[in-house]
């Protein structure tokens, strides 16, 4: 049996983080989301087919040496159904299908016992997902996408076991109103013809659709790490709890790290740096003198040299922060931070800092209000309070009138 992982989507709700990488390649706990999925299935299947499209080279370059991974490019038609159909010529009589943007704990063994099955998740807010209704024997009898009045609190968990006849149904489907061939439409047809077992997934599950989902999954994964110190540790360094310091990382003197946290290879931390729980510093990052990082993901190559505070934030690759760059992460009224998602302002979580793309530079004394997004390749001039989203490739600065009077 083989597995198909659907990795072709862009992830527009996660912009600007997905401007230069597909959503499955966003890091949580120090690795791409997709890597965790592959680790879950690699011992259960013969081949793993990654269906790619948007920024496909990022995925191909990362996984090209995996012995079981093969790549299938999705064609011109969008949608999860067409993504699966793209792999048709490689698949046998039965196969696993998994969305490439979920973080989950379930070991999948119960799903594999059935001819056709779908992993289900019980949630408090089902109207935001595909809602599933079961009969008394746990067979799926109905699926409804984002209903205003959900008939259950069980949702589609994005994990499936299918027989090959699902591909015949997909072949005959017409694109939906938004021009996509949807896998859920094929499942609705399959329900009419045969049974699909609904299997409640065990343990943690998260569909990474918004930036704060990424931070939530990052915290979950870090809770499970074990202490492992391999890097170079300077004098008077305090490391508390479960912290991973990879080989070739450097922790300079008088630095404090509170776990759980991950410091990747090539990272340099300190001196006098404070790393607080649920922080990941990816490869070749630098956090310097008197800077503090808390509950944040700092991507590869980013530099936060001195006197800065980054809290509850996600910072892209190769950013460079000027002295005293500060992220606010909490409203005065303690209400959820509001974030612009695809042109609509939505409530997120109580604490959320800045969401920043790649290659952003800040001048000295720059502050970001909670929930602000900054697009890639932007420059933020000195002495600025950024209280609105910044589009990509933008230079923001202010000109103060300076007067000089001779005495």
C-alpha positions as CSV (number, residue, x, y, z in Angstrom):
1,X,0.0,0.0,0.0
2,X,1.1,3.6,-0.7
3,X,0.4,7.0,0.7
4,X,-0.5,10.2,-1.0
5,X,0.2,13.5,0.8
6,X,-1.5,16.6,-0.7
7,X,1.1,19.4,-0.7
8,X,0.1,21.6,-3.6
9,X,-1.8,24.4,-1.9
10,X,-0.6,27.9,-1.4
11,X,-1.9,28.6,2.1
12,X,-3.2,32.2,1.5
13,X,-4.5,32.5,5.1
14,X,-0.9,32.1,6.3
15,X,0.6,34.9,4.2
16,X,3.2,36.4,4.4
17,X,4.7,33.2,5.8
18,X,3.8,31.3,2.6
19,X,5.1,33.9,0.2
20,X,8.3,31.9,-0.4
21,X,7.4,28.4,0.8
22,X,4.3,26.1,0.6
23,X,2.3,25.7,3.7
24,X,3.5,22.1,4.5
25,X,7.1,23.4,4.7
26,X,6.4,25.9,7.5
27,X,8.4,24.8,10.6
28,X,7.0,23.6,13.9
29,X,9.2,22.3,16.6
30,X,12.2,22.8,14.4
31,X,11.0,20.8,11.4
32,X,8.6,21.3,8.5
33,X,5.0,20.1,9.1
34,X,5.4,17.8,6.2
35,X,8.3,16.0,7.7
36,X,6.2,14.9,10.7
37,X,3.6,13.5,8.4
38,X,6.2,11.5,6.4
39,X,7.6,10.2,9.7
40,X,4.1,9.0,10.6
41,X,3.6,6.9,7.5
42,X,7.0,5.9,6.2
43,X,6.9,2.5,8.1
44,X,3.3,1.8,7.1
45,X,3.6,2.1,3.3
46,X,5.8,1.2,0.3
47,X,5.8,4.6,-1.4
48,X,5.0,8.1,-0.4
49,X,3.7,10.3,-3.2
50,X,3.9,14.1,-2.6
51,X,1.6,16.0,-4.8
52,X,3.2,19.4,-5.4
53,X,2.6,22.6,-7.2
54,X,3.0,25.9,-5.4
55,X,6.7,26.5,-4.7
56,X,7.3,22.9,-5.5
57,X,11.1,23.2,-5.5
58,X,11.2,23.9,-1.8
59,X,9.6,20.5,-1.1
60,X,11.6,18.6,-3.8
61,X,14.9,20.0,-2.6
62,X,14.2,19.0,1.0
63,X,12.9,15.5,0.5
64,X,14.7,14.4,-2.7
65,X,16.9,11.9,-0.8
66,X,14.2,10.2,1.1
67,X,14.1,6.5,-0.2
68,X,10.3,6.2,-0.2
69,X,9.3,9.7,-1.4
70,X,8.3,10.4,-5.0
71,X,6.9,13.6,-6.4
72,X,3.8,14.1,-8.5
73,X,3.1,17.6,-9.9
74,X,-0.5,18.7,-9.9
75,X,-1.8,20.1,-13.2
76,X,-3.7,23.2,-14.0
77,X,-6.9,22.4,-12.2
78,X,-6.9,23.3,-8.5
79,X,-8.5,21.4,-5.6
80,X,-7.8,18.4,-3.4
81,X,-9.7,16.0,-5.7
82,X,-7.6,16.9,-8.7
83,X,-4.4,16.7,-6.5
84,X,-5.2,13.0,-5.7
85,X,-6.2,12.3,-9.3
86,X,-2.7,13.5,-10.4
87,X,-1.2,10.5,-8.7
88,X,-3.6,8.0,-10.3
89,X,-1.1,6.3,-12.5
90,X,1.1,5.4,-9.5
91,X,-1.5,4.0,-7.1
92,X,-2.7,0.4,-6.6
93,X,-6.0,-1.0,-5.2
94,X,-5.8,0.8,-1.9
95,X,-3.9,3.8,-0.4
96,X,-3.7,6.4,2.3
97,X,-4.4,10.1,1.6
98,X,-3.3,12.8,4.0
99,X,-3.6,16.6,3.8
100,X,-0.1,18.1,4.0
101,X,-1.0,20.8,6.5
102,X,-2.1,18.9,9.6
103,X,-0.2,18.0,12.8
104,X,-1.6,14.9,14.5
105,X,-0.7,12.2,17.0
106,X,-2.8,9.3,15.8
107,X,-0.9,6.2,14.7
108,X,-3.4,5.5,11.9
109,X,-3.6,1.8,12.6
110,X,-7.4,1.8,13.0
111,X,-7.9,3.6,9.8
112,X,-5.9,1.0,7.9
113,X,-8.2,-1.8,9.1
114,X,-11.1,-0.6,6.8
115,X,-11.5,-0.5,3.1
116,X,-12.7,3.1,3.1
117,X,-12.3,5.3,6.2
118,X,-12.0,8.9,7.2
119,X,-10.3,10.3,10.3
120,X,-12.6,12.5,12.3
121,X,-11.9,15.1,15.0
122,X,-14.3,16.4,17.7
123,X,-14.1,20.2,17.9
124,X,-15.9,23.1,19.6
125,X,-16.3,25.2,16.5
126,X,-17.4,22.8,13.8
127,X,-18.9,25.5,11.5
128,X,-15.4,26.4,10.4
129,X,-14.8,22.9,8.9
130,X,-16.3,20.1,7.0
131,X,-18.9,18.6,9.3
132,X,-19.5,14.9,9.3
133,X,-22.6,13.0,10.4
134,X,-22.4,9.3,11.4
135,X,-25.0,6.5,11.7
136,X,-25.1,4.2,14.7
137,X,-22.4,1.9,13.2
138,X,-20.0,4.9,12.7
139,X,-20.5,5.0,9.0
140,X,-20.5,8.4,7.4
141,X,-23.9,9.4,6.1
142,X,-23.4,13.1,5.4
143,X,-20.7,15.7,4.9
144,X,-21.4,19.5,4.8
145,X,-18.8,22.1,4.3
146,X,-18.8,25.0,6.9
147,X,-22.5,24.8,7.7
148,X,-24.1,27.7,9.6
149,X,-26.0,25.1,11.8
150,X,-23.7,22.1,12.2
151,X,-25.5,18.7,12.7
152,X,-22.6,17.4,14.8
153,X,-19.3,18.5,16.3
154,X,-17.3,15.9,14.3
155,X,-15.2,17.3,11.4
156,X,-13.2,15.9,8.6
157,X,-9.6,15.3,9.9
158,X,-7.9,15.3,6.5
159,X,-6.8,11.6,6.8
160,X,-8.4,8.9,4.5
161,X,-8.1,5.3,3.5
162,X,-9.5,4.6,0.0
163,X,-10.0,1.9,-2.6
164,X,-9.1,2.8,-6.2
165,X,-12.8,3.4,-7.2
166,X,-12.5,6.9,-5.6
167,X,-10.4,7.8,-8.6
168,X,-13.1,6.7,-11.0
169,X,-15.5,9.0,-9.3
170,X,-13.0,11.9,-9.4
171,X,-12.6,11.4,-13.1
172,X,-16.3,12.1,-13.7
173,X,-16.6,15.1,-11.4
174,X,-17.1,18.6,-12.8
175,X,-15.2,21.4,-11.1
176,X,-17.0,23.2,-8.3
177,X,-18.2,26.8,-8.4
178,X,-14.8,28.0,-7.5
179,X,-13.2,26.0,-10.4
180,X,-11.8,23.2,-8.3
181,X,-12.3,19.4,-8.2
182,X,-13.0,18.7,-4.5
183,X,-12.2,15.5,-2.8
184,X,-15.2,15.9,-0.5
185,X,-17.5,16.0,-3.5
186,X,-16.1,12.6,-4.5
187,X,-16.6,11.3,-1.0
188,X,-20.3,12.3,-1.1
189,X,-20.7,10.2,-4.2
190,X,-18.9,7.3,-2.6
191,X,-21.2,7.4,0.4
192,X,-24.1,6.7,-1.8
193,X,-22.5,3.6,-3.2
194,X,-20.7,2.0,-0.2
195,X,-19.8,2.4,3.4
196,X,-17.1,4.8,4.6
197,X,-16.1,4.3,8.3
198,X,-15.7,7.3,10.5
199,X,-12.7,6.9,12.8
200,X,-12.2,9.3,15.7
201,X,-8.6,10.3,15.7
202,X,-6.7,9.9,19.0
203,X,-4.6,12.6,20.6
204,X,-3.6,16.0,19.3
205,X,-4.8,17.3,15.9
206,X,-4.5,20.7,14.3
207,X,-5.2,22.0,10.9
208,X,-2.6,24.7,10.3
209,X,-4.7,27.3,8.6
210,X,-3.7,30.5,10.5
211,X,-0.5,31.8,12.0
212,X,-1.6,31.2,15.6
213,X,-2.3,27.5,14.7
214,X,1.4,27.2,13.8
215,X,2.3,28.5,17.3
216,X,-0.2,26.1,18.9
217,X,1.3,23.1,17.2
218,X,4.8,24.4,17.9
219,X,4.0,24.4,21.6
220,X,2.5,20.9,21.4
221,X,5.6,19.4,19.8
222,X,8.0,21.1,22.2
223,X,6.1,19.6,25.1
224,X,7.3,16.2,24.0
225,X,11.0,16.9,23.4
226,X,13.8,15.6,25.6
227,X,16.8,17.5,26.9
228,X,19.8,17.2,24.6
229,X,22.8,19.5,24.7
230,X,25.3,19.1,22.0
231,X,26.4,22.6,21.1
232,X,29.1,24.9,22.6
233,X,28.0,26.3,26.0
234,X,29.8,29.3,27.4
235,X,30.4,30.3,31.1
236,X,27.5,31.0,33.5
237,X,24.9,29.7,31.1
238,X,21.7,28.5,32.7
239,X,19.6,25.9,30.8
240,X,16.5,24.8,32.6
241,X,14.1,22.0,31.6
242,X,13.9,20.2,28.3
243,X,16.1,22.1,25.8
244,X,17.7,20.9,22.6
245,X,20.9,22.6,21.6
246,X,22.1,21.0,18.4
247,X,25.7,20.4,17.4
248,X,27.4,23.5,16.0
249,X,25.1,25.8,17.9
250,X,26.8,28.3,20.3
251,X,25.4,29.6,23.6
252,X,27.5,32.4,24.8
253,X,28.1,33.3,28.5
254,X,25.4,34.6,30.9
255,X,22.5,33.4,28.8
256,X,19.4,31.9,30.3
257,X,17.3,29.3,28.4
258,X,14.0,28.0,29.8
259,X,12.6,24.9,28.2
260,X,11.0,23.6,26.3
261,X,13.0,25.2,23.5
262,X,15.0,24.2,20.4
263,X,18.2,25.8,19.3
264,X,19.1,24.5,15.8
265,X,22.6,23.9,14.3
266,X,24.5,27.1,13.5
267,X,22.5,29.3,15.8
268,X,24.4,31.7,18.0
269,X,22.7,32.9,21.3
270,X,24.0,35.5,23.7
271,X,25.8,36.9,25.6
272,X,23.1,37.9,28.2
273,X,20.2,36.5,26.1
274,X,16.9,35.3,27.6
275,X,15.2,32.5,25.7
276,X,11.8,31.7,27.2
277,X,9.7,28.5,26.8
278,X,8.2,27.4,23.5
279,X,10.8,29.1,21.4
280,X,12.5,27.7,18.3
281,X,15.6,29.2,16.8
282,X,16.1,27.7,13.4
283,X,19.5,27.1,11.7
284,X,22.0,30.0,11.5
285,X,19.9,32.4,13.6
286,X,21.5,34.9,15.9
287,X,20.0,36.4,19.1
288,X,22.3,38.7,20.9
289,X,23.0,40.8,23.9
290,X,20.0,41.5,26.2
291,X,17.4,40.3,23.7
292,X,14.4,38.2,24.9
293,X,12.5,35.7,22.8
294,X,9.3,34.0,24.1
295,X,6.9,31.5,22.5
296,X,8.1,32.3,19.0
297,X,9.4,30.7,15.8
298,X,12.5,32.4,14.4
299,X,13.3,31.0,11.0
300,X,16.7,30.3,9.4
301,X,19.3,33.1,9.1
302,X,17.4,35.8,11.0
303,X,19.4,38.1,13.3
304,X,18.1,39.8,16.4
305,X,21.3,41.3,17.7
306,X,20.6,43.4,20.8
307,X,18.1,44.9,23.2
308,X,15.0,43.5,21.4
309,X,11.9,41.6,22.6
310,X,10.0,39.1,20.4
311,X,7.0,37.5,21.9
312,X,4.3,35.1,20.5
313,X,5.6,35.8,17.0
314,X,6.6,34.1,13.8
315,X,9.6,35.7,12.0
316,X,10.6,34.6,8.5
317,X,14.0,33.8,7.1
318,X,17.0,36.2,6.8
319,X,15.4,39.1,8.7
320,X,17.6,41.6,10.5
321,X,16.4,43.6,13.4
322,X,17.8,47.0,14.5
323,X,18.5,47.7,18.1
324,X,15.5,47.8,20.4
325,X,13.0,46.2,18.1
326,X,9.9,45.4,20.2
327,X,6.8,43.3,19.5
328,X,3.7,44.0,21.5
329,X,1.6,40.8,22.0
330,X,-1.3,41.8,24.4
331,X,-4.2,44.2,24.2
332,X,-4.9,46.5,27.1
333,X,-8.4,45.0,27.4
334,X,-7.1,41.4,27.3
335,X,-9.4,40.6,24.4
336,X,-8.2,38.4,21.5
337,X,-5.8,40.0,19.1
338,X,-7.4,41.0,15.8
339,X,-5.7,39.9,12.6
340,X,-6.3,40.6,8.9
341,X,-6.9,37.2,7.2
342,X,-7.6,37.4,3.4
343,X,-9.1,40.9,3.8
344,X,-11.3,40.1,6.8
345,X,-10.4,41.1,10.4
346,X,-10.8,38.1,12.7
347,X,-10.2,37.4,16.3
348,X,-7.2,35.2,17.0
349,X,-5.8,34.4,20.5
350,X,-5.2,36.4,23.6
351,X,-1.5,36.8,23.0
352,X,-0.1,37.3,19.5
353,X,2.8,39.4,18.3
354,X,4.1,40.0,14.7
355,X,3.7,37.7,11.7
356,X,6.7,38.5,9.4
357,X,7.8,37.3,6.0
358,X,11.3,36.8,4.8
359,X,14.1,39.3,4.3
360,X,12.6,42.1,6.4
361,X,14.9,44.8,7.9
362,X,14.0,47.1,10.8
363,X,15.8,50.2,12.0
364,X,16.4,51.1,15.6
365,X,13.6,51.8,18.0
366,X,10.9,50.0,15.9
367,X,7.7,48.7,17.7
368,X,5.0,46.4,16.3
369,X,1.5,46.3,17.7
370,X,-0.2,42.9,18.3
371,X,-1.3,40.9,15.3
372,X,0.5,43.1,12.7
373,X,1.7,41.3,9.5
374,X,4.8,42.4,7.6
375,X,5.3,41.2,4.0
376,X,8.6,39.9,2.7
377,X,11.5,42.1,1.5
378,X,10.2,45.2,3.4
379,X,12.2,47.8,5.3
380,X,10.9,49.4,8.4
381,X,12.6,52.7,9.1
382,X,13.8,53.8,12.6
383,X,11.6,55.2,15.4
384,X,8.4,53.8,14.0
385,X,5.3,52.3,15.6
386,X,3.8,49.8,13.1
387,X,0.1,49.5,13.9
388,X,-1.1,48.3,10.4
389,X,-0.1,45.5,8.1
390,X,2.8,46.2,5.8
391,X,2.7,44.8,2.2
392,X,5.6,43.0,0.7
393,X,8.4,45.1,-1.0
394,X,7.6,48.2,1.0
395,X,9.8,50.8,2.6
396,X,8.1,52.6,5.5
397,X,9.9,55.6,7.1
398,X,9.1,59.0,8.6
399,X,10.7,62.3,8.2
400,X,10.9,64.5,11.3
401,X,11.5,68.2,10.9
402,X,14.6,69.0,12.9
403,X,15.2,72.6,13.9
404,X,18.5,74.1,15.1
405,X,18.6,77.4,16.8
406,X,21.8,79.2,17.7
407,X,22.1,80.6,21.2
